[in-house]
Amino acid sequence: MEGLVAATIIAGVMLVLMGLLKLGTLIRFVPYTMTKCICMKTRMTSGSSWRQRLSTSGAPSPSS
């Protein structure tokens, strides 16, 4: 979780700096498939993290 907090803060700072420097047009150089894969990996990581927390907290698992 410590890494997640640090990554969130760094991403926020980068977004603000890019906005202030008018660098938003650079997104057109990032391929759509790369953006889609990054989003999908984030969802998978987040989902497995929540599933692990629920299974260790004594809550019923989604498969039962």
C-alpha positions as CSV (number, residue, x, y, z in Angstrom):
1,M,0.0,0.0,0.0
2,E,2.9,2.4,0.6
3,G,3.9,2.1,-3.0
4,L,0.4,2.7,-4.2
5,V,0.2,6.0,-2.2
6,A,3.6,7.1,-3.6
7,A,2.6,6.2,-7.1
8,T,-0.7,8.1,-6.8
9,I,1.0,11.2,-5.5
10,I,3.7,11.1,-8.2
11,A,1.0,10.6,-10.9
12,G,-1.0,13.6,-9.6
13,V,2.1,15.8,-9.6
14,M,2.9,14.8,-13.2
15,L,-0.7,15.5,-14.3
16,V,-0.6,19.0,-12.8
17,L,2.7,19.8,-14.3
18,M,1.6,18.5,-17.7
19,G,-1.5,20.6,-17.5
20,L,0.5,23.7,-16.5
21,L,3.0,23.2,-19.3
22,K,0.2,22.5,-21.9
23,L,1.6,19.0,-22.7
24,G,-1.8,17.3,-23.0
25,T,-1.4,16.9,-26.7
26,L,1.4,14.4,-26.2
27,I,-1.2,11.7,-25.5
28,R,-1.7,11.3,-29.2
29,F,1.8,9.7,-29.4
30,V,0.8,6.9,-27.0
31,P,-0.8,4.0,-28.8
32,Y,-4.4,3.2,-27.8
33,T,-3.5,-0.5,-27.2
34,M,-0.9,0.5,-24.7
35,T,-3.3,2.7,-22.8
36,K,-5.9,-0.1,-22.8
37,C,-3.4,-2.7,-21.6
38,I,-2.2,-0.4,-18.7
39,C,-5.8,0.2,-17.6
40,M,-6.6,-3.5,-17.8
41,K,-3.6,-4.4,-15.8
42,T,-4.5,-1.8,-13.2
43,R,-8.0,-3.3,-12.9
44,M,-6.7,-6.9,-12.6
45,T,-4.2,-5.9,-9.9
46,S,-6.8,-3.9,-8.0
47,G,-9.3,-6.7,-8.2
48,S,-6.9,-9.4,-7.0
49,S,-5.9,-7.1,-4.1
50,W,-9.5,-6.6,-3.0
51,R,-10.2,-10.3,-3.4
52,Q,-7.2,-11.2,-1.2
53,R,-8.3,-8.7,1.4
54,L,-11.9,-10.0,1.5
55,S,-10.7,-13.6,1.8
56,T,-8.4,-12.9,4.7
57,S,-10.9,-10.8,6.6
58,G,-13.3,-13.6,7.1
59,A,-15.9,-12.4,4.6
60,P,-17.4,-14.9,2.3
61,S,-15.5,-15.4,-1.0
62,P,-17.2,-14.6,-4.3
63,S,-16.9,-18.2,-5.4
64,S,-19.0,-19.7,-2.6
